[in-house]
Amino acid sequence: MLLLRCHLKRAPPQVLCRFCAVMGKLQSKLKHGTYKYSRPDGIIEDRIQSKAFQEYTPAHVDTVSVVAALNSDVCVSGGKDKTVVAYNWKTGNVVKRFRGHEREITKIACVHKSNQFFSASRDRMVMMWDLHGSSQPRQQFSGHAMVVTGLAVSPDSSQLCTGSRDNTLLLWDVGTGQCVERASVSRNLVTHLCWVPREPYILQTSEDKTIRLWDSRGLQVAHIFPTKQHIQTYCEVSEDGHKCISCSNGFGGEGCEATLWDLRQTRTRICEYKGHFQTVASGVFLPRALALMPVIATSSHDSKVKIWNQDTGACLFTLSLDGSGPLTSLAVGDTISLLCASFRRGIHLLRVDHSRGLELREVAAF
C-alpha cells in the first residue's frame, strides 16, 4: 500500500484521475454487493458480496452431510456428529434431536405429507423416526455390509429402498421392517436413490458413472441411461415425474456438470449445465412460481450455488458462500427458500430475491 501511494504521488494528473474513477466504481459496486468476476475460462460472472445475515442456533457441531425439507417450516439434517436434527428454519430453533446412529449420517428421506422420516449412516443402519414421537427410532433396517448411501421412500410410504457401497439395493416393507427384495450389480457403488412420483420406479446414481432406473416390482433394472464420463453423485426427479437431474463429480471444470434427462418414453439427455469447477453434490428443481421460465439449482464443492435456465442451460445467477467449504446438500424449503448444507458453516438459508431480477442471497445460517 505504501509503495502504491509513492507511485501515485509521482503519477501524472490524468493517470491519478483515471485511478480514482476506477476505485470509485469498484467501491460503489462493493457497497451495493455486486461485482464482476473474470473466470479462468474467460466467462464474466456477476457475483454477490456476502451481506449481513442472521446466525441462528447451530443445528450441528460438525460437518453437515445432508439436509431435507420435512414441511414448509421444518428441515431434517444429519452429519458427522452422528445426530439427526429437526430444525425450524423460520424461527431459528432446534425442534428435536434424534440419537441412535454410531457413525456419520449420510442420507435423509422424508415421508411426503407426514412427520416421519428416515436416516442412513456409515454404521450400515437405516432408522425411521417420528417428529412427534419418541427420540428413539420407530423402526430399524439392517441388511447392508457397508455404508448406506441411498435412501428413497415409495409414494405411498409403504416401501423403502436402500442402496450401499456394497453394490446392493434392498427393498423393505416399512410396516414390518422386513427386507422383501434384494438386487446386486457388480461395481454398482450406489451414490443416491430417488423414487419417481406416482410410479413404481426408482432412480439410482453410481460410482460406475451410470444412472439406472429400477422397477420396484421385483427390483429389476428397467433402463440404463447413456454412461457419463464421471462418477454420478446425485439424482433428483421433477414433481411431475417427467424429468430428472443427475450430478457429476470432477475437478478444475472437468466433469462438474449437472444433466437433465427425459424420464418418459425417449429417456434421452435434454440439457447439460456446465460452470462449476468442482464436484456437483446436489441439484433440485425449483418451484415454478419462482421465475417465468423453469429453473433448477445446483450446489458444489466449489462453495457455489448456481441457478440455471432449465431449458437453455444458461447460468442465471451464482452465489458464492465463501468460507463454507464444500457444499454437500441442497433442498427446497418453500416457494422462495433453499436450504444448503456445508462442510464448515452448517446449514445456509438462501432466499430468492426478485428486486433486481432473479438473485439468490443468504439470509441466515445455522
C-alpha positions as a Markdown table, in Angstrom:
| # | Residue | x | y | z |
|---|---|---|---|---|
| 1 | Met | 0.0 | 0.0 | 0.0 |
| 2 | Leu | 2.9 | 2.4 | 0.8 |
| 3 | Leu | 4.5 | 1.6 | -2.5 |
| 4 | Leu | 1.3 | 2.3 | -4.3 |
| 5 | Arg | 1.0 | 5.7 | -2.6 |
| 6 | Cys | 4.5 | 6.6 | -3.6 |
| 7 | His | 3.8 | 5.8 | -7.3 |
| 8 | Leu | 0.5 | 7.7 | -7.2 |
| 9 | Lys | 2.3 | 10.8 | -5.9 |
| 10 | Arg | 4.6 | 10.8 | -8.9 |
| 11 | Ala | 1.8 | 9.9 | -11.4 |
| 12 | Pro | 0.6 | 12.4 | -14.0 |
| 13 | Pro | -2.8 | 14.1 | -13.1 |
| 14 | Gln | -4.6 | 12.2 | -15.9 |
| 15 | Val | -3.4 | 8.8 | -14.5 |
| 16 | Leu | -4.4 | 9.8 | -11.0 |
| 17 | Cys | -7.9 | 10.8 | -12.2 |
| 18 | Arg | -8.3 | 7.5 | -14.0 |
| 19 | Phe | -7.2 | 5.6 | -10.9 |
| 20 | Cys | -9.7 | 7.4 | -8.7 |
| 21 | Ala | -12.5 | 6.8 | -11.2 |
| 22 | Val | -11.8 | 3.1 | -11.3 |
| 23 | Met | -11.6 | 2.9 | -7.5 |
| 24 | Gly | -14.8 | 4.8 | -7.1 |
| 25 | Lys | -16.7 | 2.5 | -9.4 |
| 26 | Leu | -15.3 | -0.6 | -7.5 |
| 27 | Gln | -16.2 | 0.9 | -4.2 |
| 28 | Ser | -19.7 | 1.6 | -5.4 |
| 29 | Lys | -20.1 | -2.0 | -6.7 |
| 30 | Leu | -18.9 | -3.4 | -3.5 |
| 31 | Lys | -21.2 | -1.2 | -1.5 |
| 32 | His | -24.2 | -2.5 | -3.4 |
| 33 | Gly | -22.9 | -6.0 | -3.1 |
| 34 | Thr | -22.3 | -6.9 | -6.7 |
| 35 | Tyr | -19.1 | -7.2 | -8.8 |
| 36 | Lys | -17.9 | -8.7 | -12.0 |
| 37 | Tyr | -15.6 | -11.8 | -11.8 |
| 38 | Ser | -13.5 | -12.9 | -14.7 |
| 39 | Arg | -13.3 | -16.7 | -14.6 |
| 40 | Pro | -10.2 | -18.7 | -15.8 |
| 41 | Asp | -12.2 | -19.8 | -18.9 |
| 42 | Gly | -12.9 | -16.1 | -19.8 |
| 43 | Ile | -16.6 | -16.0 | -18.8 |
| 44 | Ile | -17.6 | -13.0 | -16.9 |
| 45 | Glu | -19.9 | -13.7 | -13.9 |
| 46 | Asp | -22.0 | -11.4 | -11.7 |
| 47 | Arg | -21.3 | -12.2 | -8.1 |
| 48 | Ile | -22.9 | -11.2 | -4.8 |
| 49 | Gln | -20.8 | -10.0 | -1.9 |
| 50 | Ser | -21.8 | -11.7 | 1.4 |
| 51 | Lys | -24.1 | -9.3 | 3.3 |
| 52 | Ala | -25.2 | -9.4 | 6.9 |
| 53 | Phe | -27.3 | -12.4 | 7.8 |
| 54 | Gln | -28.7 | -13.9 | 10.9 |
| 55 | Glu | -26.7 | -16.5 | 12.9 |
| 56 | Tyr | -29.3 | -19.0 | 14.3 |
| 57 | Thr | -28.6 | -21.6 | 17.0 |
| 58 | Pro | -26.4 | -24.2 | 15.3 |
| 59 | Ala | -28.0 | -27.5 | 14.3 |
| 60 | His | -24.8 | -29.5 | 14.4 |
| 61 | Val | -21.3 | -29.2 | 15.9 |
| 62 | Asp | -19.5 | -30.7 | 12.8 |
| 63 | Thr | -19.9 | -31.1 | 9.0 |
| 64 | Val | -23.5 | -31.4 | 7.8 |
| 65 | Ser | -23.7 | -34.1 | 5.2 |
| 66 | Val | -27.4 | -33.8 | 4.2 |
| 67 | Val | -30.5 | -31.7 | 4.6 |
| 68 | Ala | -34.1 | -32.4 | 3.6 |
| 69 | Ala | -37.3 | -30.4 | 4.0 |
| 70 | Leu | -39.9 | -32.2 | 6.2 |
| 71 | Asn | -42.5 | -29.4 | 5.6 |
| 72 | Ser | -42.6 | -25.7 | 4.9 |
| 73 | Asp | -41.2 | -24.8 | 8.4 |
| 74 | Val | -39.0 | -27.8 | 9.4 |
| 75 | Cys | -36.0 | -29.4 | 7.9 |
| 76 | Val | -34.2 | -32.6 | 8.9 |
| 77 | Ser | -30.4 | -32.8 | 8.7 |
| 78 | Gly | -27.6 | -35.1 | 9.7 |
| 79 | Gly | -23.8 | -35.1 | 9.7 |
| 80 | Lys | -20.5 | -36.2 | 11.3 |
| 81 | Asp | -21.8 | -35.6 | 14.8 |
| 82 | Lys | -24.0 | -38.8 | 14.3 |
| 83 | Thr | -27.1 | -36.8 | 15.2 |
| 84 | Val | -30.3 | -36.3 | 13.2 |
| 85 | Val | -31.8 | -32.9 | 13.9 |
| 86 | Ala | -35.3 | -31.5 | 13.2 |
| 87 | Tyr | -35.0 | -27.7 | 12.9 |
| 88 | Asn | -37.5 | -24.9 | 12.4 |
| 89 | Trp | -35.6 | -22.7 | 10.0 |
| 90 | Lys | -38.2 | -19.9 | 10.1 |
| 91 | Thr | -37.7 | -19.3 | 13.9 |
| 92 | Gly | -34.1 | -20.5 | 14.1 |
| 93 | Asn | -34.7 | -23.1 | 16.8 |
| 94 | Val | -34.0 | -26.8 | 17.2 |
| 95 | Val | -37.3 | -28.8 | 17.3 |
| 96 | Lys | -35.8 | -32.1 | 18.3 |
| 97 | Arg | -32.5 | -34.1 | 18.3 |
| 98 | Phe | -32.5 | -37.8 | 17.5 |
| 99 | Arg | -29.7 | -40.1 | 18.5 |
| 100 | Gly | -29.2 | -43.7 | 17.7 |
| 101 | His | -26.6 | -43.9 | 14.9 |
| 102 | Glu | -23.0 | -44.8 | 15.8 |
| 103 | Arg | -21.4 | -43.1 | 12.8 |
| 104 | Glu | -21.9 | -40.2 | 10.4 |
| 105 | Ile | -25.3 | -39.7 | 8.9 |
| 106 | Thr | -25.2 | -40.0 | 5.1 |
| 107 | Lys | -28.8 | -39.6 | 3.8 |
| 108 | Ile | -32.2 | -38.4 | 5.0 |
| 109 | Ala | -35.5 | -39.2 | 3.3 |
| 110 | Cys | -38.8 | -37.6 | 4.4 |
| 111 | Val | -42.2 | -39.2 | 4.1 |
| 112 | His | -44.5 | -37.0 | 2.0 |
| 113 | Lys | -47.1 | -35.0 | 4.0 |
| 114 | Ser | -46.0 | -36.7 | 7.2 |
| 115 | Asn | -44.0 | -36.2 | 10.4 |
| 116 | Gln | -41.9 | -39.3 | 9.7 |
| 117 | Phe | -38.5 | -39.6 | 8.1 |
| 118 | Phe | -35.6 | -42.0 | 7.6 |
| 119 | Ser | -31.9 | -41.6 | 8.2 |
| 120 | Ala | -29.0 | -43.7 | 6.8 |
| 121 | Ser | -25.5 | -43.9 | 8.2 |
| 122 | Arg | -22.0 | -45.1 | 7.8 |
| 123 | Asp | -22.8 | -47.6 | 10.6 |
| 124 | Arg | -24.7 | -49.6 | 7.9 |
| 125 | Met | -28.0 | -48.9 | 9.5 |
| 126 | Val | -31.2 | -47.2 | 8.4 |
| 127 | Met | -33.6 | -45.8 | 11.1 |
| 128 | Met | -37.1 | -44.5 | 11.0 |
| 129 | Trp | -38.2 | -41.5 | 13.2 |
| 130 | Asp | -41.3 | -39.6 | 14.1 |
| 131 | Leu | -41.1 | -35.9 | 14.8 |
| 132 | His | -43.8 | -36.1 | 17.5 |
| 133 | Gly | -42.8 | -39.5 | 18.8 |
| 134 | Ser | -40.0 | -40.8 | 20.9 |
| 135 | Ser | -36.4 | -39.7 | 20.5 |
| 136 | Gln | -35.7 | -43.4 | 19.8 |
| 137 | Pro | -36.2 | -44.9 | 16.3 |
| 138 | Arg | -39.6 | -46.3 | 15.5 |
| 139 | Gln | -38.1 | -48.9 | 13.2 |
| 140 | Gln | -34.5 | -50.1 | 12.3 |
| 141 | Phe | -33.4 | -51.7 | 9.0 |
| 142 | Ser | -30.2 | -53.7 | 9.0 |
| 143 | Gly | -29.0 | -55.6 | 5.9 |
| 144 | His | -26.1 | -53.8 | 4.2 |
| 145 | Ala | -22.5 | -54.8 | 4.5 |
| 146 | Met | -21.1 | -51.3 | 4.0 |
| 147 | Val | -22.1 | -47.7 | 4.4 |
| 148 | Val | -25.7 | -46.9 | 3.3 |
| 149 | Thr | -25.5 | -44.2 | 0.5 |
| 150 | Gly | -29.0 | -44.3 | -0.9 |
| 151 | Leu | -32.4 | -43.9 | 0.6 |
| 152 | Ala | -35.8 | -43.5 | -1.1 |
| 153 | Val | -39.4 | -43.8 | 0.1 |
| 154 | Ser | -42.3 | -45.0 | -2.1 |
| 155 | Pro | -45.0 | -42.5 | -2.9 |
| 156 | Asp | -47.5 | -44.4 | -0.6 |
| 157 | Ser | -44.8 | -44.7 | 2.1 |
| 158 | Ser | -45.3 | -48.4 | 2.4 |
| 159 | Gln | -41.9 | -49.3 | 1.0 |
| 160 | Leu | -38.3 | -48.1 | 1.5 |
| 161 | Cys | -35.4 | -48.7 | -0.9 |
| 162 | Thr | -31.8 | -48.5 | 0.3 |
| 163 | Gly | -28.5 | -48.7 | -1.5 |
| 164 | Ser | -24.9 | -49.1 | -0.4 |
| 165 | Arg | -21.3 | -49.2 | -1.5 |
| 166 | Asp | -21.7 | -53.0 | -1.2 |
| 167 | Asn | -23.2 | -52.9 | -4.7 |
| 168 | Thr | -26.7 | -53.9 | -3.5 |
| 169 | Leu | -30.2 | -52.4 | -3.4 |
| 170 | Leu | -32.6 | -53.6 | -0.8 |
| 171 | Leu | -36.4 | -53.1 | -0.8 |
| 172 | Trp | -38.1 | -53.0 | 2.6 |
| 173 | Asp | -41.6 | -53.3 | 4.0 |
| 174 | Val | -41.9 | -50.2 | 6.2 |
| 175 | Gly | -44.6 | -51.7 | 8.4 |
| 176 | Thr | -42.7 | -54.9 | 9.3 |
| 177 | Gly | -39.1 | -53.8 | 8.8 |
| 178 | Gln | -38.5 | -56.9 | 6.7 |
| 179 | Cys | -36.4 | -57.0 | 3.5 |
| 180 | Val | -38.7 | -58.2 | 0.7 |
| 181 | Glu | -36.3 | -57.8 | -2.3 |
| 182 | Arg | -32.5 | -57.7 | -2.9 |
| 183 | Ala | -30.6 | -56.9 | -6.1 |
| 184 | Ser | -26.9 | -56.7 | -6.7 |
| 185 | Val | -24.9 | -55.4 | -9.7 |
| 186 | Ser | -21.1 | -55.7 | -9.9 |
| 187 | Arg | -19.3 | -52.4 | -9.4 |
| 188 | Asn | -22.6 | -50.6 | -8.7 |
| 189 | Leu | -21.4 | -48.4 | -5.8 |
| 190 | Val | -24.6 | -46.6 | -5.1 |
| 191 | Thr | -24.4 | -42.8 | -4.5 |
| 192 | His | -28.0 | -41.8 | -4.4 |
| 193 | Leu | -31.6 | -43.0 | -4.8 |
| 194 | Cys | -34.8 | -41.2 | -5.7 |
| 195 | Trp | -38.3 | -42.6 | -6.1 |
| 196 | Val | -40.3 | -41.4 | -9.1 |
| 197 | Pro | -43.6 | -39.8 | -8.0 |
| 198 | Arg | -46.7 | -41.8 | -8.7 |
| 199 | Glu | -44.6 | -44.6 | -10.3 |
| 200 | Pro | -43.1 | -47.9 | -9.2 |
| 201 | Tyr | -39.7 | -46.8 | -10.5 |
| 202 | Ile | -36.5 | -45.8 | -8.5 |
| 203 | Leu | -33.8 | -43.7 | -10.0 |
| 204 | Gln | -30.2 | -44.5 | -8.9 |
| 205 | Thr | -26.8 | -43.0 | -9.5 |
| 206 | Ser | -23.5 | -44.8 | -9.1 |
| 207 | Glu | -19.7 | -44.5 | -8.9 |
| 208 | Asp | -19.6 | -46.6 | -12.1 |
| 209 | Lys | -20.8 | -43.4 | -13.9 |
| 210 | Thr | -24.1 | -45.0 | -14.7 |
| 211 | Ile | -27.7 | -43.9 | -14.0 |
| 212 | Arg | -30.1 | -46.8 | -13.6 |
| 213 | Leu | -33.9 | -46.9 | -13.5 |
| 214 | Trp | -35.2 | -49.7 | -11.3 |
| 215 | Asp | -38.7 | -51.3 | -11.3 |
| 216 | Ser | -39.6 | -51.9 | -7.6 |
| 217 | Arg | -41.9 | -54.7 | -8.7 |
| 218 | Gly | -39.2 | -57.4 | -8.4 |
| 219 | Leu | -36.4 | -54.9 | -8.1 |
| 220 | Gln | -35.1 | -55.3 | -11.7 |
| 221 | Val | -33.2 | -52.8 | -13.9 |
| 222 | Ala | -35.8 | -51.2 | -16.2 |
| 223 | His | -33.4 | -48.9 | -18.1 |
| 224 | Ile | -29.8 | -47.7 | -18.1 |
| 225 | Phe | -29.1 | -44.2 | -19.3 |
| 226 | Pro | -26.1 | -43.5 | -21.5 |
| 227 | Thr | -22.9 | -43.7 | -19.4 |
| 228 | Lys | -21.4 | -40.4 | -18.3 |
| 229 | Gln | -17.7 | -39.6 | -18.3 |
| 230 | His | -17.5 | -39.0 | -14.5 |
| 231 | Ile | -18.9 | -40.5 | -11.3 |
| 232 | Gln | -22.6 | -39.6 | -10.8 |
| 233 | Thr | -23.1 | -38.2 | -7.3 |
| 234 | Tyr | -26.8 | -37.4 | -7.1 |
| 235 | Cys | -30.2 | -37.6 | -8.7 |
| 236 | Glu | -33.5 | -35.7 | -8.4 |
| 237 | Val | -36.8 | -36.2 | -10.1 |
| 238 | Ser | -39.2 | -33.4 | -11.0 |
| 239 | Glu | -42.6 | -33.3 | -9.2 |
| 240 | Asp | -44.5 | -34.4 | -12.4 |
| 241 | Gly | -42.1 | -37.4 | -12.8 |
| 242 | His | -41.3 | -36.4 | -16.4 |
| 243 | Lys | -37.6 | -35.3 | -15.9 |
| 244 | Cys | -34.6 | -35.9 | -13.7 |
| 245 | Ile | -31.3 | -34.3 | -12.9 |
| 246 | Ser | -28.0 | -36.2 | -12.3 |
| 247 | Cys | -24.8 | -34.6 | -11.0 |
| 248 | Ser | -21.2 | -35.4 | -11.8 |
| 249 | Asn | -18.0 | -35.3 | -9.8 |
| 250 | Gly | -14.9 | -33.6 | -11.2 |
| 251 | Phe | -12.2 | -31.0 | -10.6 |
| 252 | Gly | -10.9 | -27.9 | -12.3 |
| 253 | Gly | -14.0 | -27.7 | -14.5 |
| 254 | Glu | -13.6 | -31.2 | -15.9 |
| 255 | Gly | -16.9 | -33.0 | -15.3 |
| 256 | Cys | -18.5 | -30.9 | -12.6 |
| 257 | Glu | -21.8 | -30.7 | -14.6 |
| 258 | Ala | -25.5 | -31.4 | -14.0 |
| 259 | Thr | -27.5 | -33.2 | -16.7 |
| 260 | Leu | -31.2 | -33.1 | -17.4 |
| 261 | Trp | -32.8 | -36.3 | -18.6 |
| 262 | Asp | -36.2 | -37.2 | -20.0 |
| 263 | Leu | -37.9 | -39.9 | -17.9 |
| 264 | Arg | -40.7 | -40.6 | -20.4 |
| 265 | Gln | -40.5 | -42.9 | -23.4 |
| 266 | Thr | -37.4 | -41.4 | -25.1 |
| 267 | Arg | -35.4 | -41.3 | -21.9 |
| 268 | Thr | -32.8 | -39.2 | -23.6 |
| 269 | Arg | -30.5 | -36.4 | -22.4 |
| 270 | Ile | -32.1 | -33.0 | -22.7 |
| 271 | Cys | -29.6 | -30.4 | -21.5 |
| 272 | Glu | -26.3 | -30.0 | -19.6 |
| 273 | Tyr | -25.4 | -27.3 | -17.0 |
| 274 | Lys | -21.7 | -26.5 | -17.0 |
| 275 | Gly | -20.0 | -23.9 | -14.9 |
| 276 | His | -18.9 | -25.4 | -11.6 |
| 277 | Phe | -15.3 | -26.0 | -11.0 |
| 278 | Gln | -15.5 | -28.9 | -8.6 |
| 279 | Thr | -17.9 | -31.8 | -7.9 |
| 280 | Val | -21.6 | -31.0 | -8.1 |
| 281 | Ala | -23.1 | -32.6 | -5.0 |
| 282 | Ser | -26.8 | -31.8 | -5.4 |
| 283 | Gly | -29.4 | -30.4 | -7.7 |
| 284 | Val | -33.0 | -29.5 | -7.3 |
| 285 | Phe | -36.0 | -28.4 | -9.4 |
| 286 | Leu | -37.2 | -25.0 | -8.2 |
| 287 | Pro | -40.9 | -24.2 | -7.8 |
| 288 | Arg | -42.4 | -22.8 | -11.0 |
| 289 | Ala | -43.6 | -19.7 | -9.1 |
| 290 | Leu | -40.0 | -18.5 | -8.8 |
| 291 | Ala | -39.5 | -17.4 | -12.4 |
| 292 | Leu | -41.1 | -17.0 | -15.7 |
| 293 | Met | -39.1 | -20.0 | -17.1 |
| 294 | Pro | -38.4 | -23.4 | -15.4 |
| 295 | Val | -35.3 | -23.2 | -13.3 |
| 296 | Ile | -33.0 | -25.6 | -11.4 |
| 297 | Ala | -30.4 | -25.0 | -8.7 |
| 298 | Thr | -27.1 | -26.9 | -8.1 |
| 299 | Ser | -24.6 | -26.8 | -5.2 |
| 300 | Ser | -21.0 | -27.8 | -5.5 |
| 301 | His | -17.8 | -28.5 | -3.6 |
| 302 | Asp | -16.6 | -25.2 | -5.1 |
| 303 | Ser | -18.7 | -23.4 | -2.4 |
| 304 | Lys | -21.2 | -22.1 | -5.0 |
| 305 | Val | -24.9 | -22.4 | -5.6 |
| 306 | Lys | -26.0 | -21.7 | -9.2 |
| 307 | Ile | -29.4 | -21.1 | -10.7 |
| 308 | Trp | -29.9 | -22.3 | -14.3 |
| 309 | Asn | -32.5 | -21.9 | -17.0 |
| 310 | Gln | -33.7 | -25.5 | -17.3 |
| 311 | Asp | -34.4 | -25.3 | -21.0 |
| 312 | Thr | -31.3 | -23.5 | -22.3 |
| 313 | Gly | -28.6 | -24.4 | -19.8 |
| 314 | Ala | -27.8 | -20.8 | -19.2 |
| 315 | Cys | -26.5 | -19.8 | -15.7 |
| 316 | Leu | -28.8 | -17.1 | -14.4 |
| 317 | Phe | -27.1 | -16.4 | -11.1 |
| 318 | Thr | -24.2 | -17.6 | -8.9 |
| 319 | Leu | -24.0 | -17.2 | -5.2 |
| 320 | Ser | -20.6 | -17.8 | -3.6 |
| 321 | Leu | -20.7 | -19.0 | 0.0 |
| 322 | Asp | -17.1 | -18.2 | 0.8 |
| 323 | Gly | -15.6 | -19.9 | 3.8 |
| 324 | Ser | -18.2 | -22.7 | 3.9 |
| 325 | Gly | -16.1 | -25.3 | 2.2 |
| 326 | Pro | -17.7 | -27.9 | 0.0 |
| 327 | Leu | -21.5 | -27.7 | -0.2 |
| 328 | Thr | -22.9 | -31.1 | 0.4 |
| 329 | Ser | -26.7 | -31.0 | 0.0 |
| 330 | Leu | -29.5 | -28.8 | -1.3 |
| 331 | Ala | -33.2 | -28.8 | -0.5 |
| 332 | Val | -36.2 | -26.6 | -1.4 |
| 333 | Gly | -37.6 | -25.1 | 1.8 |
| 334 | Asp | -40.7 | -23.3 | 0.4 |
| 335 | Thr | -41.6 | -21.4 | -2.7 |
| 336 | Ile | -38.8 | -18.8 | -2.2 |
| 337 | Ser | -36.3 | -20.5 | 0.0 |
| 338 | Leu | -33.4 | -23.0 | -0.3 |
| 339 | Leu | -31.5 | -24.9 | 2.4 |
| 340 | Cys | -27.9 | -25.7 | 1.7 |
| 341 | Ala | -25.7 | -27.9 | 3.9 |
| 342 | Ser | -21.9 | -27.3 | 4.1 |
| 343 | Phe | -18.7 | -28.7 | 5.5 |
| 344 | Arg | -17.7 | -25.7 | 7.7 |
| 345 | Arg | -20.6 | -23.4 | 8.3 |
| 346 | Gly | -23.6 | -25.6 | 9.0 |
| 347 | Ile | -26.8 | -25.0 | 7.0 |
| 348 | His | -27.4 | -21.9 | 4.9 |
| 349 | Leu | -30.8 | -20.4 | 4.5 |
| 350 | Leu | -31.0 | -18.9 | 1.0 |
| 351 | Arg | -33.8 | -16.8 | -0.4 |
| 352 | Val | -34.7 | -15.9 | -4.0 |
| 353 | Asp | -34.8 | -12.1 | -4.5 |
| 354 | His | -36.7 | -10.6 | -7.4 |
| 355 | Ser | -35.8 | -6.9 | -6.6 |
| 356 | Arg | -33.1 | -6.8 | -9.3 |
| 357 | Gly | -34.0 | -9.8 | -11.4 |
| 358 | Leu | -33.6 | -13.4 | -10.3 |
| 359 | Glu | -31.0 | -13.4 | -7.5 |
| 360 | Leu | -30.1 | -15.6 | -4.5 |
| 361 | Arg | -29.0 | -14.3 | -1.2 |
| 362 | Glu | -28.0 | -15.8 | 2.2 |
| 363 | Val | -30.4 | -14.7 | 5.0 |
| 364 | Ala | -29.4 | -17.0 | 7.8 |
| 365 | Ala | -27.0 | -19.8 | 8.8 |
| 366 | Phe | -27.4 | -22.4 | 11.5 |
